[in-house]
């Protein structure tokens, strides 16, 4: 009997059906700068576009790129058959990094690797990616779906994302303007975001809990719903600041708080000669953090190192404009707290009262 690709685990007819569902999810994210190339081998995007809708010119454009994944949060999606939001996480983890340079996200590419072809599941995943791109005002320009039955388990899949943005050289943000007296604003996270999930899953597994359990602290939501809450995308918050001020006079540094926590990620943009002095009582983390800490008997320092602890992004701003900037971020729909100040130091992130973190 002749061997076929289908016998090896890849059904090309089913794959074609899957691919046929995706163009509409891409097209809804397109801006006038996208050149439609359906059926082509690569996506096309105009860096500068002049038309009736808008006119945008870059004198000294710097392209900014980033890539990331969702990590083992995907295992929860797979175990609970909830695939509609992990695509938002994928976009968020990439575009939030671009924002730290002051860049405008332009377009996004995805890579989906699956153990078997499943058109319904793939459509849900890409729907989430498309939703994330709309939140990020970024075009879903293209992607790749790979069916690899011997590389992944039958119901396993992995995601990778790639984002490209642009920033005018004169508006590039790199932290070098951070100076004593600046204020650190913390933008609230939506929960766990997409870091620390190997620890999250271990704590829940060791406690003998199920994903459909609903601890009282979650007020009717299940563990699955709470842990799969998608990562906040901060494009609108950063744009609310950029569109109103001469950025370098106001916005001196941005940090995306991911693995490594607040201290490590804010520390990445701190210049030598100053410290960030953080008040840990300035905000209240979502309940999922204290619940996990108690359930797993996790040391406070470990929680701080692994999780965002309720702050998903920080902005270091001029003290003169701090109150005004915060009002604009709040008006854009993001919770925002003044969580610290910049003082003379050695480029570190310190807490005003370390004991308060416990």
Secondary structure, DSSP 4 states (H G I P E B T S, - for coil): ----TTTTT--HHHHHHHHHTTHHHHHTT--TTEEP-TTSSS-EE-SSEESSS-EE--SSEEEEEEEEE-TTHHHHHHHHT--SSHHHHHHHHHHHHHHTTTPEEEEEEEEEEESS--HHHHHHHHHHHHHHHHHTT-EEEEEEEEE-TTTS-TT-EEEEEEEEEEEEGGG---STT--TT-EEEEEEPSSSTTS-HHHHHHHHHHTT--TT---GGGTT--HHHHHTPPPPP-HHHHHHHHTTS-HHHHEEEEEE--TTHHHHHHHTTPPTTEEEEE-TTSS---HHHHHHHHHHT--HHHHHHHS-TTEEEEEEE-TTTHHHHHHHHHHTT--EEEEEEEEESSS-EEES-GGGG-
